[in-house]
């Protein structure tokens, strides 16, 4: 009989309500902790993806800017800019200007710093004033 009472006592300990409440509370705390950790991992991964996308975009922009700097500092661009925008010419280069209407008496200057620049034929002061007043 003595063995029977100890078995019954063990079963009754697990059958008590406070034990099941304690186990349910521990289970809920563990479940909440795991859920919070999973959500934190998810948000960290989302932030990491956004940062990686920003870094990739910045690297692409850096590459574009680097290639632009290389192009704008190249001798080919400088020569093209000098000829098309500044109306300069290379030494020993002959320039023919076709114009519609009244001919302007301006010739491109030279790219060579040692060679004298070809001045506009006629009165340069008059040509300067005319070119300024055209824009007004």
N, C-alpha and C positions, 0 to 999 in steps of 0.2 A: 503494500500500500504506500509505502514511503516513496517508491519510485514514481508512482502514479501522480502524486501531489506535485512533485518537481516538474513533471511534464506539463501538467495543467498550469502551473505557475508560469512557465516559459511561454505558453500559448497566450496566456492572459496578458502578459506584458506587451506583446505585439498587437493585441486586440484593443488596447487602451487608446482612447481618442487623442491624447496629447502626442503620442508617438507618431500617429498618422499625420497630425497637423505639423509636427516638426519636420517630418520627411517631405511633406508637400511644400512647406516653406523653403527648405533647402533646395528642392527641385526647382521651384519658381525663381529663386535667387540665381541658381546656376543657369537656368534658361534665359533670364534677363541679362546676365553677364555675357553669355555666348552671343545673344542677339545684339547687344551693344558693341561687342568686339567686331562682329561681322559688319555692322553699319559703319563703324569707324574705318575698317579696312576698305569698305566700298567708297567712302568719301575720300580717303587718302588716294586710292587708285584713280578716282575721277580727277582730283586735283593734279596728280602726276601726269595724266593724259593731257590735261590742258596746258601744263607747263611744257611738256614735250612738244605739243603742237606750236606753242609760242616760240620755243627755241628753234624749231624747224623753220618757221616763218621768218624769224630773225636771221637765220643762216642763209636762207634764200635771198633775203633783201641785202645782206652783206655781200653775197656773191654778185648780185646785180650791180650794186654800187661799186664793187671792186672792178668789175668789167667795164663800167662806165668811166671810172677813173683811168683805167688803162687805155681806153679808147680816146678820151679827151686829152691825154698826155702823149699820145702817139704822134710821131712826125707827120703821118698821113693826114690826121685830123687838123693839125696846126697848119699844114700847107693848104688844105681845103678851106679852112676858116679864113686864112689870110687872103686867098684868091677870091672867094665868093662873098665874104662879108666885108672885109677891109679893102677890097679892090686893089690888092697888091699883086705884083708879078715877080717871077723868079728872074735872076740875072740871065741875060741872053735869051729871054723869052719874048716873043712878039705877040701882042694882043690886038685883035681886031674887034671893034665894037660895032655892032649893028643896032641901029635904033630906028624907031618909027617916029616920024614927025621931026621936030627940031632937034638937031644934033647938039649934044652937050659936049663941050670942049674939055672933057676931063679924061685923063689917061691913068691907068693904074700905076701906083708907085712900085718900086722894086722891093723884093724881099731881102735883098742883100743890104746890110746896114752900111757897108763901105761905099756902095755905088750911090750916086746921087739920085734922088727921087725925081721922077719926071713931073714937072709942074703942069698945071692946067694951062692951056694956051689962052691967051687973052688976059684980061685983068682978073686976078684971083680973088680980089676983094669983092668985085661985082658978082662973081660966081658964088662966093660964100653967102652974100646977102640974098641972092636969088634962091639958093637952096634952103636957107632958113625960112624965108617968107613963103615958100611953097607949102610948108607944113602948117602954116597958120591960115 
